[in-house]
Structures are given as C-alpha cells and as structure tokens.
Amino acid sequence: MSTTVAIASGKGGTGKTTLAVNMAMSSPSQVLLLDCDVEGPNVHLFLRPEYSKRESVTVLKPVFDPLKCTGCGQCRKACRFNAIVILAGKPLFFEELCHSCGGCVRRCPARAIKESPTRVGSLEAGTADGLFFAHGLLDIGQSRSSPLIARVKEEGMKRGLVLIDAPPGTSCPMVESVRDADFTVLVAEPTPFGLHDLKLAVMTVRKLEIPFAVVINRADLGDESVKIYCFENAIDVLGEIPFDRRIAVLCSRGDVPSVSIPEYRAMFLAILERVLCRIEK
C-alpha cells in the first residue's frame, strides 16, 4: 500500500519542484518521485536518472466506417464534448475535443465506429542514487495531458512513499495529479500574486476533499499576507524556506541543495516528517 503526497502550487515559479526534489532526496527511506508536469517536466534535470523503462502512452479514439454509417446522428448526441458534428449526413470528427469516453461507439446502432489507439506521449522511468523516478512527456500538438498524467501515477501503485510534482495552476492537469493523493503540500510565495493563486489552490484541494498544508518559499521576501491568510483560515504552515543565493546557484546548475548543504537537508526532512505525521493522524 502506497502513501502519496502531492506537491502543488497555484502558479508557476513558486519552488514546487525544488521542494519535491529536496524532500525526496532528504528522505532516509525509499521514495518514488513522479513528475506529472508532462507539458514541461524538469525533475530529471536535477536527478539525472538512468532510465530502465520507456514506453508510448496511447488513448482510444473513434474511427468511423463511411460504408456502415447511416448518418443517424446518435454519435453526436452521445458526445458531451462536441467532438462530433453531422454534416450532409456524415460525421465530422474533431480529434482535439475527444475525451476518449467511448460513448459514441456504444451509442452507434449501425456499429460503424471502432476505437483505435492514438499516441499522446511517452513515459520514462528509472533510478537516481537509489531514488525511483518516473515522468511523462506530452507529444507536441497534443492538447490533453490528463491521460498521460494518469499513466505516470500508475507507476506509484504499491510503491511505498510516492511524491508527486504536480503541474502549476488549478486546471485539469493539476486536478488529475493531486486527485486521490493522501495529502497535498501547497507551495506559495509571500507576494500579492502568490496569495491570490494560493487561494485558488486552497479552493481546489478543499473541493477535492484532500488534506493539505502550506510551505512558504522565499519566506523572507515580500509581505506577511500569506501567513495572515493561513492563520485566519486555520491552515497549517509546515515550513518556511528562506531566500538564499546558495539555493539559487545550486538549482541553476541542476544540483540539489539538500545534498550539498547539511542544514537544508535537515530542513526539508523536517517538512517531510511533518507531512507524514499529519497523514498518520
């Protein structure tokens, strides 16, 4: 049975990936780190893993047989995403809108629709210094990342402690990444923009009924608004990461601060332990 902790943020650039990587590298026990930001994965730049698995990820898309199609329009009625229209008695399919639900296939009385696998991206998995790692890479031109994110998350099944680096923001990719997590850590900056987007992230995880807490990055910059918001809304602050030039320099080189600076290893480990304590309660 695995324990899953998602690291998310309401906006990009808050230090979400930095926190995820350093928590994973600080853990004394075995961890699987999943990079679910499949549109722009970057965890591998810090880990430099050796890959042992590479595979294509596909979804099923409908294929229409014009010889069997009667133009009845039942497939159009079944499609909730308006991916099918009927013109001159024939279906016109918009692949980018299709959510691979299979409703049109089941609804077609003439059995004129079959499903065919269509590649959306790839999955890579491997290890780095004893740390298990996996990420997804969405193919250029693909608009839906959720199926690929779901496949990446499958790598974490029955793997002990799983850390998920979620995509930034609060749209479908973030929701798919944190959905079913045991706990979510929201990373925020102490700025007006950081507070605004933190509020959106809090609304999202509360709607999903996922336990969560906040980590404030670059905590000695900006103002006190994030701390005040968390206090007024009974939100735990698990830790505050200071603005430190050493961290910026190490990250710019693709190095991990918790490996190079002992006091930061202790700090990130303490944040991870606080998370695990809240899951156990």
C-alpha positions as a Python dict, from the first residue, in 0.01 Angstrom:
ca = {
    (1, 'M'): (0, 0, 0),
    (2, 'S'): (148, 335, -102),
    (3, 'T'): (131, 675, 65),
    (4, 'T'): (100, 957, -186),
    (5, 'V'): (195, 1318, -122),
    (6, 'A'): (137, 1573, -398),
    (7, 'I'): (333, 1897, -413),
    (8, 'A'): (132, 2164, -594),
    (9, 'S'): (102, 2539, -634),
    (10, 'G'): (-144, 2791, -767),
    (11, 'K'): (112, 2938, -1004),
    (12, 'G'): (443, 2851, -1164),
    (13, 'G'): (779, 2957, -1026),
    (14, 'T'): (698, 2918, -658),
    (15, 'G'): (962, 2649, -595),
    (16, 'K'): (731, 2349, -614),
    (17, 'T'): (981, 2130, -800),
    (18, 'T'): (1262, 2242, -568),
    (19, 'L'): (1059, 2130, -267),
    (20, 'A'): (958, 1798, -427),
    (21, 'V'): (1314, 1705, -526),
    (22, 'N'): (1468, 1807, -194),
    (23, 'M'): (1205, 1626, 12),
    (24, 'A'): (1267, 1312, -193),
    (25, 'M'): (1646, 1337, -165),
    (26, 'S'): (1628, 1405, 210),
    (27, 'S'): (1417, 1100, 292),
    (28, 'P'): (1606, 818, 467),
    (29, 'S'): (1356, 566, 330),
    (30, 'Q'): (1295, 469, -32),
    (31, 'V'): (1086, 716, -230),
    (32, 'L'): (930, 722, -575),
    (33, 'L'): (924, 1070, -725),
    (34, 'L'): (677, 1129, -1009),
    (35, 'D'): (700, 1435, -1232),
    (36, 'C'): (343, 1487, -1352),
    (37, 'D'): (411, 1821, -1519),
    (38, 'V'): (408, 1639, -1851),
    (39, 'E'): (397, 1957, -2060),
    (40, 'G'): (726, 2078, -1913),
    (41, 'P'): (893, 1813, -1696),
    (42, 'N'): (1214, 1926, -1526),
    (43, 'V'): (1274, 1698, -1226),
    (44, 'H'): (1507, 1485, -1439),
    (45, 'L'): (1740, 1784, -1476),
    (46, 'F'): (1819, 1755, -1105),
    (47, 'L'): (1820, 1376, -1072),
    (48, 'R'): (1990, 1275, -1400),
    (49, 'P'): (1835, 927, -1374),
    (50, 'E'): (1930, 609, -1553),
    (51, 'Y'): (1619, 500, -1741),
    (52, 'S'): (1514, 137, -1735),
    (53, 'K'): (1171, 181, -1894),
    (54, 'R'): (1046, 378, -2192),
    (55, 'E'): (701, 330, -2341),
    (56, 'S'): (446, 507, -2555),
    (57, 'V'): (118, 612, -2394),
    (58, 'T'): (-196, 593, -2605),
    (59, 'V'): (-566, 669, -2575),
    (60, 'L'): (-855, 526, -2774),
    (61, 'K'): (-1009, 749, -3040),
    (62, 'P'): (-1309, 666, -3263),
    (63, 'V'): (-1267, 571, -3627),
    (64, 'F'): (-1576, 598, -3849),
    (65, 'D'): (-1664, 349, -4124),
    (66, 'P'): (-1834, 555, -4401),
    (67, 'L'): (-1977, 241, -4560),
    (68, 'K'): (-2169, 143, -4247),
    (69, 'C'): (-2259, 491, -4123),
    (70, 'T'): (-2623, 584, -4177),
    (71, 'G'): (-2590, 945, -4062),
    (72, 'C'): (-2842, 895, -3781),
    (73, 'G'): (-2659, 1137, -3552),
    (74, 'Q'): (-2666, 918, -3242),
    (75, 'C'): (-2289, 956, -3202),
    (76, 'R'): (-2326, 1335, -3198),
    (77, 'K'): (-2594, 1314, -2930),
    (78, 'A'): (-2375, 1085, -2721),
    (79, 'C'): (-2070, 1315, -2731),
    (80, 'R'): (-2074, 1555, -2435),
    (81, 'F'): (-1769, 1739, -2563),
    (82, 'N'): (-1899, 1836, -2909),
    (83, 'A'): (-1623, 1643, -3084),
    (84, 'I'): (-1868, 1512, -3348),
    (85, 'V'): (-2098, 1704, -3580),
    (86, 'I'): (-2313, 1572, -3866),
    (87, 'L'): (-2273, 1748, -4200),
    (88, 'A'): (-2456, 1631, -4514),
    (89, 'G'): (-2546, 1312, -4333),
    (90, 'K'): (-2187, 1224, -4244),
    (91, 'P'): (-1996, 1261, -3915),
    (92, 'L'): (-1718, 1519, -3889),
    (93, 'F'): (-1477, 1435, -3606),
    (94, 'F'): (-1271, 1692, -3412),
    (95, 'E'): (-999, 1482, -3250),
    (96, 'E'): (-872, 1761, -3022),
    (97, 'L'): (-1207, 1774, -2841),
    (98, 'C'): (-1238, 1399, -2792),
    (99, 'H'): (-1206, 1272, -2432),
    (100, 'S'): (-1190, 903, -2528),
    (101, 'C'): (-1504, 819, -2332),
    (102, 'G'): (-1628, 561, -2585),
    (103, 'G'): (-1983, 691, -2570),
    (104, 'C'): (-2015, 726, -2945),
    (105, 'V'): (-1904, 367, -3000),
    (106, 'R'): (-2163, 229, -2759),
    (107, 'R'): (-2441, 453, -2896),
    (108, 'C'): (-2394, 376, -3270),
    (109, 'P'): (-2680, 144, -3381),
    (110, 'A'): (-2503, 56, -3709),
    (111, 'R'): (-2177, -36, -3533),
    (112, 'A'): (-1999, 195, -3773),
    (113, 'I'): (-1747, 320, -3512),
    (114, 'K'): (-1442, 142, -3380),
    (115, 'E'): (-1175, 261, -3138),
    (116, 'S'): (-813, 288, -3239),
    (117, 'P'): (-514, 368, -3013),
    (118, 'T'): (-363, 713, -3065),
    (119, 'R'): (-32, 812, -2909),
    (120, 'V'): (-38, 1114, -2677),
    (121, 'G'): (309, 1096, -2525),
    (122, 'S'): (566, 876, -2357),
    (123, 'L'): (660, 756, -2011),
    (124, 'E'): (1016, 716, -1882),
    (125, 'A'): (1113, 554, -1552),
    (126, 'G'): (1438, 474, -1380),
    (127, 'T'): (1653, 538, -1074),
    (128, 'A'): (1890, 804, -946),
    (129, 'D'): (2106, 736, -639),
    (130, 'G'): (1855, 476, -516),
    (131, 'L'): (1557, 706, -578),
    (132, 'F'): (1286, 572, -808),
    (133, 'F'): (1171, 822, -1068),
    (134, 'A'): (916, 847, -1347),
    (135, 'H'): (783, 1123, -1568),
    (136, 'G'): (569, 1176, -1874),
    (137, 'L'): (642, 1377, -2188),
    (138, 'L'): (339, 1502, -2378),
    (139, 'D'): (380, 1490, -2755),
    (140, 'I'): (388, 1820, -2942),
    (141, 'G'): (42, 1913, -3065),
    (142, 'Q'): (-144, 1710, -2803),
    (143, 'S'): (-390, 1916, -2601),
    (144, 'R'): (-498, 1673, -2328),
    (145, 'S'): (-241, 1577, -2067),
    (146, 'S'): (-469, 1403, -1815),
    (147, 'P'): (-444, 1050, -1966),
    (148, 'L'): (-65, 1072, -1964),
    (149, 'I'): (-63, 1201, -1605),
    (150, 'A'): (-285, 910, -1502),
    (151, 'R'): (-39, 666, -1660),
    (152, 'V'): (254, 824, -1476),
    (153, 'K'): (63, 792, -1149),
    (154, 'E'): (16, 420, -1211),
    (155, 'E'): (391, 380, -1158),
    (156, 'G'): (333, 476, -795),
    (157, 'M'): (88, 198, -714),
    (158, 'K'): (211, -21, -427),
    (159, 'R'): (544, 162, -413),
    (160, 'G'): (562, 287, -52),
    (161, 'L'): (611, 664, -27),
    (162, 'V'): (524, 845, -350),
    (163, 'L'): (589, 1216, -406),
    (164, 'I'): (412, 1382, -699),
    (165, 'D'): (542, 1702, -852),
    (166, 'A'): (215, 1838, -990),
    (167, 'P'): (174, 2088, -1276),
    (168, 'P'): (132, 2451, -1165),
    (169, 'G'): (-208, 2615, -1152),
    (170, 'T'): (-552, 2476, -1074),
    (171, 'S'): (-671, 2344, -1410),
    (172, 'C'): (-733, 1983, -1518),
    (173, 'P'): (-366, 1868, -1516),
    (174, 'M'): (-321, 1978, -1155),
    (175, 'V'): (-652, 1821, -1051),
    (176, 'E'): (-562, 1491, -1219),
    (177, 'S'): (-222, 1493, -1044),
    (178, 'V'): (-344, 1558, -688),
    (179, 'R'): (-665, 1357, -716),
    (180, 'D'): (-658, 1056, -481),
    (181, 'A'): (-346, 1185, -300),
    (182, 'D'): (-332, 1125, 75),
    (183, 'F'): (-201, 1475, 134),
    (184, 'T'): (-114, 1785, -70),
    (185, 'V'): (155, 2040, 7),
    (186, 'L'): (79, 2380, -146),
    (187, 'V'): (387, 2594, -211),
    (188, 'A'): (331, 2969, -201),
    (189, 'E'): (529, 3292, -229),
    (190, 'P'): (468, 3579, 18),
    (191, 'T'): (352, 3822, -251),
    (192, 'P'): (12, 3954, -366),
    (193, 'F'): (23, 3727, -673),
    (194, 'G'): (133, 3435, -457),
    (195, 'L'): (-155, 3490, -215),
    (196, 'H'): (-410, 3521, -496),
    (197, 'D'): (-307, 3193, -655),
    (198, 'L'): (-271, 3018, -319),
    (199, 'K'): (-637, 3096, -251),
    (200, 'L'): (-733, 2929, -581),
    (201, 'A'): (-525, 2623, -495),
    (202, 'V'): (-682, 2602, -149),
    (203, 'M'): (-1031, 2619, -301),
    (204, 'T'): (-937, 2337, -539),
    (205, 'V'): (-799, 2090, -283),
    (206, 'R'): (-1087, 2164, -46),
    (207, 'K'): (-1332, 2088, -326),
    (208, 'L'): (-1147, 1759, -380),
    (209, 'E'): (-1156, 1696, -2),
    (210, 'I'): (-780, 1638, 17),
    (211, 'P'): (-596, 1721, 343),
    (212, 'F'): (-335, 1990, 282),
    (213, 'A'): (-92, 2236, 432),
    (214, 'V'): (131, 2517, 306),
    (215, 'V'): (504, 2571, 266),
    (216, 'I'): (616, 2930, 212),
    (217, 'N'): (913, 2968, -21),
    (218, 'R'): (1139, 3274, -23),
    (219, 'A'): (970, 3349, 306),
    (220, 'D'): (1191, 3645, 398),
    (221, 'L'): (1087, 3839, 88),
    (222, 'G'): (751, 4001, 22),
    (223, 'D'): (499, 4057, 298),
    (224, 'E'): (307, 3878, 574),
    (225, 'S'): (-18, 3834, 379),
    (226, 'V'): (24, 3460, 318),
    (227, 'K'): (94, 3392, 687),
    (228, 'I'): (-205, 3602, 789),
    (229, 'Y'): (-431, 3422, 540),
    (230, 'C'): (-318, 3081, 666),
    (231, 'F'): (-367, 3185, 1029),
    (232, 'E'): (-716, 3325, 967),
    (233, 'N'): (-822, 3013, 777),
    (234, 'A'): (-668, 2756, 1016),
    (235, 'I'): (-421, 2632, 751),
    (236, 'D'): (-102, 2472, 880),
    (237, 'V'): (228, 2616, 761),
    (238, 'L'): (472, 2325, 753),
    (239, 'G'): (781, 2532, 696),
    (240, 'E'): (936, 2847, 558),
    (241, 'I'): (1220, 2829, 308),
    (242, 'P'): (1438, 3141, 313),
    (243, 'F'): (1565, 3324, 9),
    (244, 'D'): (1923, 3204, -15),
    (245, 'R'): (2160, 3277, -301),
    (246, 'R'): (2323, 2937, -246),
    (247, 'I'): (1997, 2761, -333),
    (248, 'A'): (1957, 2972, -648),
    (249, 'V'): (2313, 2897, -761),
    (250, 'L'): (2281, 2523, -698),
    (251, 'C'): (1944, 2498, -874),
    (252, 'S'): (2076, 2691, -1174),
    (253, 'R'): (2344, 2422, -1208),
    (254, 'G'): (2095, 2139, -1174),
    (255, 'D'): (2227, 2049, -828),
    (256, 'V'): (2017, 1962, -522),
    (257, 'P'): (2057, 2193, -216),
    (258, 'S'): (1968, 1922, 37),
    (259, 'V'): (2260, 1713, -91),
    (260, 'S'): (2514, 1996, -81),
    (261, 'I'): (2405, 2192, 229),
    (262, 'P'): (2352, 1988, 552),
    (263, 'E'): (2121, 2240, 722),
    (264, 'Y'): (1887, 2235, 424),
    (265, 'R'): (1878, 1855, 424),
    (266, 'A'): (1757, 1874, 785),
    (267, 'M'): (1501, 2142, 697),
    (268, 'F'): (1349, 1952, 403),
    (269, 'L'): (1347, 1627, 601),
    (270, 'A'): (1162, 1806, 884),
    (271, 'I'): (897, 1926, 636),
    (272, 'L'): (854, 1572, 503),
    (273, 'E'): (824, 1431, 855),
    (274, 'R'): (555, 1688, 941),
    (275, 'V'): (361, 1581, 633),
    (276, 'L'): (382, 1214, 724),
    (277, 'C'): (276, 1288, 1082),
    (278, 'R'): (-39, 1457, 955),
    (279, 'I'): (-121, 1162, 729),
    (280, 'E'): (-88, 919, 1020),
    (281, 'K'): (-329, 1116, 1243),
}
